[in-house]
Amino acid sequence: MKIVEIREKTVAISSPIRNAYIDFSKMTLSLVAVITDVMRDGMPVIGYGFNSNGRYGQGTLMRERFIPRILEADSQALLTDAGDNLDPHKIWAAMFTNEKPGGHGERSVAIGTIDMAIWDAVAKIEDKPLFQLLAERYGNGQPDRKVFVYAAGGYYYPGQDHSKLKDEMRSYIDRGYTVVKKKIGGASLDEDLRRIDSILGVLQDGQKLAVDANGRFDLDTAIAYAKALSQYDLFWYEEPGDPLDFELQATLRNYYDRPMATGEDLFSMQDARNLIRYGGMHPDRDWLQFDCALSYGLVEYLRTLEMLRQHGWSASRCIPHGGHQMSLNIAAGLGLGGNESYPDLFQPYGGFPDAVKVEEGYVTLPDLPGIGFEGKRDLIEEMRKLSA
């Protein structure tokens, strides 16, 4: 049993939208196929992966460093002790060979993307959904296939007015979501408040709005928004300042006592630990958004979950960024609090298998081997082009 080839392709997921910090007009991602010599129904088992939106494709790093390290390693050394499957932890260690600690940068995205494809292959070799495999190996053995999801949208784009913004949010509610998210910080505070009021006029009892500043604010601006946002019962106030400015995050707690969220741009267990140590986050109300596809993959995410447990946090306070099926499987298998969703953006890479519907804010994962990419027709068509 071995990996015989790893392929990467950089693809465009461009869109004329923007948040408070970047536009997505030139956004790309890396699509990866890990081809094994294990045969199922006359075909090789192939694992697929891709990185989340907001970071660009990492093909050069993969092709120059991480893919060669896997292929040059002794194939037997990358298997489980029983020799009956690939071992993601050993493969991760091979990728990290000759890498210094710290300075995580974009290498965490490159490794995380390959790691996703490895886990897809591992679960397919065992002929199990990844969420079931994770529950058996690292959880209580019983996955919860019903996962909370929220609709991420409310971006700024040319020609948008309040009527179009309300129509967008109504469309999410009509599709079964109970929590929606909009961007803030890309307009004035007064205009952002008017946008919030417009959306709240659409929502009904039991439906909530989250807001996301994408790390745009300095402390004074973050405080000004916090004071203004305190009048609303928001689901959360997300990433107000630079992701690594833990002092800003901690200081802001003095001005905002409602739920906050951050972590999508922290790409290692060590950075996540510093947030928990120094960021003033409260495990009874705040949310953590670490995204395995950007932060060295599931192997590292398991380390992060263990760190959280040691610091008194429940995995149920994690709702990952990214809107991809990998995090959905982690949520179902390891008891996370839910997952982000992009109903209309970054397709075909976001979303759920075709038969999955949102019902009262939740989706139920189907019984598909691996991550479940094969259940989403437009996505698996693109993936199979890479592996053909």
C-alpha positions in Angstrom: 0.0 0.0 0.0 1.4 3.4 -1.0 0.8 6.8 -2.4 1.8 6.6 -6.1 1.2 10.2 -7.1 0.1 13.6 -5.8 -1.3 16.2 -8.2 -2.0 19.9 -7.6 -3.8 22.4 -9.7 -4.3 26.1 -8.9 -7.9 27.2 -9.8 -9.7 30.5 -9.8 -12.6 31.2 -7.3 -12.7 34.9 -8.2 -15.7 37.0 -7.4 -16.4 40.8 -7.5 -17.0 40.9 -3.7 -15.0 42.4 -0.9 -14.8 42.4 2.8 -13.3 45.1 5.0 -9.8 44.1 4.0 -9.5 42.4 0.6 -11.4 41.9 -2.6 -11.8 38.5 -4.1 -11.4 39.4 -7.8 -8.1 37.5 -8.1 -8.7 34.7 -5.5 -7.4 31.2 -6.2 -7.1 27.9 -4.4 -5.2 24.7 -4.7 -7.0 21.5 -5.6 -5.1 18.3 -4.7 -5.5 14.7 -5.6 -3.6 12.0 -3.6 -3.6 8.8 -5.8 -3.0 5.5 -4.0 -2.4 1.9 -5.3 -5.4 0.7 -3.2 -8.1 -0.6 -5.5 -11.9 -0.3 -5.0 -14.3 -1.5 -7.7 -11.5 -1.7 -10.1 -10.4 1.9 -9.5 -7.6 3.3 -7.4 -8.6 5.1 -4.1 -8.1 8.8 -4.6 -8.2 11.4 -1.8 -9.1 15.0 -2.6 -8.5 18.3 -0.8 -8.5 22.0 -1.3 -7.7 25.1 0.8 -10.3 27.5 2.1 -11.1 30.9 0.5 -9.2 33.9 1.7 -5.8 32.4 1.1 -4.4 31.8 -2.3 -3.3 28.6 -4.0 -0.1 27.2 -2.7 1.1 25.1 -5.6 4.7 26.2 -5.6 5.2 25.3 -1.9 3.5 21.9 -2.5 5.5 21.0 -5.6 8.9 22.2 -4.3 8.8 20.9 -0.7 5.8 19.0 0.6 4.8 16.6 -2.2 8.4 15.5 -2.8 9.0 14.7 0.9 6.0 12.4 0.9 6.9 10.6 -2.3 10.6 10.3 -1.4 9.8 8.8 2.0 9.9 5.0 2.6 6.3 4.1 1.7 6.1 1.5 4.6 7.1 4.2 7.0 3.9 6.2 6.1 1.6 3.3 7.0 -0.2 2.5 10.3 1.6 0.1 12.6 -0.7 -2.6 11.4 0.2 -1.7 7.8 -3.5 -1.6 6.8 -3.9 2.1 5.9 -2.0 5.3 5.4 -1.1 7.1 8.7 -1.9 10.8 8.4 0.3 11.6 11.4 3.3 10.0 9.9 2.7 11.6 6.5 2.3 15.0 8.3 5.7 14.4 10.0 7.2 13.6 6.6 5.9 16.9 5.2 7.3 18.9 8.1 10.8 17.4 7.8 13.5 20.1 7.8 11.0 22.9 8.7 11.7 25.2 11.6 9.1 25.9 14.3 7.2 29.2 14.1 6.8 31.4 11.1 3.8 29.4 10.0 2.7 31.6 7.1 1.5 30.0 4.0 3.2 26.6 4.5 0.3 25.8 7.0 -2.1 26.2 4.1 0.0 24.0 1.8 0.3 21.2 4.3 -3.4 21.6 5.4 -4.6 21.1 1.9 -2.6 17.9 1.3 -3.6 16.7 4.8 -7.3 17.0 3.8 -6.7 14.8 0.8 -4.8 12.3 2.9 -7.8 12.0 5.4 -10.2 11.6 2.5 -8.1 8.7 1.2 -7.7 7.1 4.6 -11.5 7.1 5.3 -12.2 5.7 1.8 -9.7 2.9 2.3 -11.7 2.0 5.4 -14.9 2.5 3.5 -16.3 4.8 6.1 -17.5 8.4 6.2 -14.7 10.5 7.7 -17.0 11.6 10.6 -17.5 8.0 11.6 -13.7 7.2 11.5 -13.0 10.3 13.6 -15.6 9.4 16.2 -14.1 5.9 16.5 -10.5 7.0 16.6 -10.7 10.2 18.6 -14.2 10.7 19.9 -16.7 8.7 21.8 -17.5 6.4 18.9 -20.8 7.9 18.2 -20.8 10.8 15.7 -23.6 13.4 15.6 -24.5 13.6 11.9 -26.7 16.7 12.5 -24.5 19.8 12.3 -25.4 23.5 12.9 -24.5 25.7 9.9 -24.8 29.4 9.3 -24.9 31.4 6.1 -21.9 33.7 5.5 -22.7 36.6 3.1 -23.4 40.3 3.3 -20.2 41.2 1.4 -19.7 44.6 -0.2 -20.0 44.6 -4.0 -20.7 47.1 -6.8 -24.3 48.2 -7.1 -25.4 46.7 -3.8 -28.1 48.6 -2.0 -30.2 47.8 1.1 -32.9 46.2 -0.9 -30.5 43.7 -2.5 -28.9 43.1 0.9 -32.3 42.2 2.4 -33.1 40.0 -0.6 -29.8 38.1 -0.1 -30.6 37.5 3.6 -34.2 36.4 2.9 -32.8 33.9 0.4 -30.7 32.3 3.2 -33.6 32.2 5.6 -35.8 30.7 2.9 -33.2 27.9 2.4 -33.4 26.9 6.0 -30.7 28.9 7.8 -31.4 30.5 11.1 -28.2 32.5 11.5 -26.7 34.8 8.8 -23.6 36.8 8.7 -22.6 40.2 7.1 -19.4 42.1 6.7 -18.7 45.3 8.6 -15.8 47.7 8.4 -15.9 48.2 4.7 -18.2 51.3 5.1 -18.6 53.9 7.7 -19.9 52.9 11.1 -23.2 54.7 10.4 -23.7 52.9 7.1 -22.8 49.6 8.7 -25.5 50.2 11.4 -28.0 51.0 8.7 -27.2 47.8 6.9 -27.6 45.9 10.2 -31.0 47.5 10.8 -32.0 46.5 7.3 -31.1 42.8 7.9 -32.7 42.7 11.3 -35.9 43.9 9.7 -35.9 40.7 7.7 -35.2 38.3 10.5 -37.9 36.6 12.6 -37.9 35.3 16.2 -35.2 32.7 16.7 -33.1 34.0 13.8 -29.8 35.8 14.5 -27.2 38.0 12.7 -23.4 37.7 13.1 -21.1 40.5 12.0 -17.5 40.2 10.8 -14.8 42.9 10.6 -12.1 40.7 9.1 -9.4 42.1 11.3 -9.8 45.7 10.0 -10.0 47.8 13.2 -7.5 49.4 15.4 -8.5 49.5 19.1 -10.3 52.8 19.1 -12.4 51.8 16.0 -13.1 48.3 17.5 -14.3 49.9 20.7 -16.5 52.4 18.8 -18.1 49.5 16.9 -18.4 47.5 20.1 -20.4 50.2 21.9 -22.7 50.7 18.9 -23.2 46.9 18.4 -24.1 46.4 22.1 -27.6 47.6 21.3 -28.2 44.5 19.2 -28.6 40.8 20.2 -26.0 39.6 17.7 -24.9 36.0 17.4 -21.3 37.3 17.5 -18.9 40.2 16.8 -16.1 38.6 14.7 -12.4 39.3 14.3 -12.5 43.1 15.1 -8.7 43.6 15.1 -5.5 42.0 13.7 -5.7 38.3 14.4 -2.4 38.3 16.4 -3.3 41.4 18.5 -4.4 39.5 21.5 -4.2 42.6 23.7 -6.7 44.3 21.5 -9.0 41.3 21.7 -8.7 41.2 25.5 -9.2 44.9 26.0 -12.3 44.9 23.9 -14.0 42.6 26.4 -14.2 45.6 28.7 -16.5 47.3 26.2 -18.5 44.3 24.8 -20.0 41.6 27.0 -21.8 39.7 24.2 -20.4 36.8 22.2 -17.2 37.4 20.1 -15.6 35.2 17.6 -12.1 34.9 16.1 -9.4 32.4 15.1 -9.8 31.8 11.4 -6.5 33.4 10.7 -4.5 31.6 13.4 -2.7 28.8 11.6 -1.1 26.6 14.4 -1.9 25.1 17.8 0.7 27.5 19.3 -1.1 30.6 18.0 -4.5 29.2 19.1 -3.0 28.6 22.5 -1.8 32.2 22.7 -5.3 33.4 21.9 -6.7 31.3 24.7 -4.0 32.5 27.1 -4.0 36.2 26.3 -7.0 37.1 24.2 -9.6 37.5 27.0 -11.9 34.9 25.3 -14.6 33.4 27.5 -15.4 29.7 27.1 -19.0 30.3 28.2 -20.0 32.7 25.4 -17.3 33.1 22.7 -16.6 31.2 19.6 -13.4 29.8 18.0 -13.1 29.7 14.2 -9.8 27.7 13.5 -9.9 26.3 10.0 -8.1 23.0 9.5 -7.6 23.6 5.8 -5.6 26.7 6.6 -3.8 25.5 9.7 -1.8 22.4 8.9 -4.8 20.2 8.6 -6.6 17.8 10.9 -3.4 16.4 12.4 -2.7 19.9 13.8 -6.4 20.5 14.6 -6.4 17.4 16.9 -3.5 19.1 18.8 -5.5 22.3 19.0 -8.6 20.5 20.4 -6.5 18.8 23.0 -5.0 22.2 24.0 -8.5 23.6 24.3 -9.6 20.7 26.5 -6.6 21.3 28.8 -7.6 25.0 29.1 -11.2 24.3 30.0 -12.8 24.8 26.6 -15.3 22.5 25.0 -14.9 21.5 21.3 -18.5 22.7 21.0 -17.3 26.3 21.1 -15.5 25.8 17.7 -17.4 26.8 14.6 -14.7 26.6 11.8 -14.2 29.1 9.0 -14.2 27.9 5.4 -17.5 26.4 4.6 -16.1 23.1 3.4 -17.1 19.5 4.0 -13.8 18.6 5.8 -14.9 20.8 8.8 -18.4 19.4 8.6 -17.0 15.9 9.1 -14.8 17.1 12.0 -17.9 18.8 13.6 -20.0 15.6 13.3 -17.2 13.2 14.4 -15.6 15.3 17.2 -18.5 17.4 18.6 -17.7 20.9 17.2 -20.4 23.5 17.5 -21.1 23.8 13.8 -19.6 25.1 10.6 -19.6 28.1 8.3 -21.5 27.8 4.9 -21.3 29.9 1.7 -24.6 29.2 0.0 -23.8 31.3 -3.1 -20.1 31.9 -3.1 -16.8 30.1 -4.0 -18.5 27.3 -5.8 -18.2 24.5 -6.4 -15.8 24.2 -3.5 -18.2 25.2 -0.7 -21.5 23.7 0.3 -22.8 20.2 0.9 -23.6 17.1 -1.1 -26.5 17.6 -3.4 -29.1 15.7 -1.4 -28.3 17.6 1.8 -30.7 20.4 2.8 -30.6 22.9 5.6 -33.4 22.4 8.0 -33.9 24.9 10.9 -30.2 25.8 10.8 -28.9 22.2 10.6 -27.7 19.7 8.0 -27.5 16.0 8.3 -24.4 14.4 6.8 -25.1 11.5 4.4 -23.4 8.1 4.6 -20.7 8.6 2.0 -17.2 7.2 2.2 -14.4 9.7 2.9 -15.2 13.4 3.2 -18.2 13.0 0.9 -17.1 15.0 -2.2 -18.5 12.4 -4.5 -22.0 13.5 -3.4 -21.6 16.9 -4.8 -21.7 16.6 -8.6 -20.2 19.9 -9.7 -17.3 19.5 -7.3 -16.4 15.9 -7.9 -16.4 16.6 -11.7 -13.7 19.2 -11.2 -11.8 16.9 -8.9 -11.9 13.9 -11.3 -10.5 16.1 -14.0 -7.3 16.5 -11.9 -7.0 12.8 -11.2 -7.9 11.5 -14.7 
